[in-house]
Amino acid sequence: MYKIDKGIPLPPANRGRSIGSKDPNSRMGVIRRMEVGDSVFFERPAGMKANRLSITICATVRVIRKRDIPNFNYTTRTTIEDGKPGLRLWRLAEKTQKHVENQALPPSVRSAYETIREYSGGLCA
């Protein structure tokens, strides 16, 4: 049976943001405050699968990239700290165009790229 209540105030709308996104101690708030070289450990709640925690953290970083810090570069590792399973996230240096150019290319792609650069007179960088 349902009961109709009167006088219950309507909470403010979240406007698409999670409730904890403005809280500096929430997962999102902690990740936003990270600087290059920082890391943070997220303990896995009991009953949660390891990959679920990773998916949750990576989704949080994608939201931060979309809204606030587009060049937020990170890596994660599943780990056990003080006997507690969890995930550690490290903030890495921001990716630049130089990083992209220095990534190893397969030989066939590298030779095609160098051929195009050579015949274009250096116009294609």
Residue pairs with C-beta under 8 A, 6 or more apart in sequence:
18 26
18 28
20 26
20 27
20 28
20 29
21 28
21 29
21 63
22 29
23 29
24 30
24 33
27 42
27 56
27 57
27 60
28 60
28 63
28 64
30 40
31 40
31 57
31 60
31 61
31 64
31 89
32 64
32 68
32 69
34 40
34 89
34 91
35 91
36 91
36 92
36 93
36 94
37 90
37 91
38 90
38 91
39 88
39 89
39 90
39 91
40 88
40 89
41 79
41 81
41 86
41 87
41 88
42 53
42 57
42 86
42 87
42 88
42 89
43 84
43 85
43 86
44 50
44 53
44 84
44 85
44 86
44 87
45 53
50 78
50 85
50 87
53 86
53 87
54 76
54 78
54 87
57 76
57 87
57 89
58 76
61 72
61 74
61 89
64 72
65 71
65 72
71 94
71 95
72 91
72 94
73 91
73 92
73 93
73 94
73 95
74 89
74 90
74 91
74 92
75 89
75 90
75 92
76 87
76 88
76 89
76 90
77 87
77 88
77 90
78 85
78 86
78 87
79 85
79 86
79 87
79 88
80 86
81 88
105 113
116 124
117 124
117 125
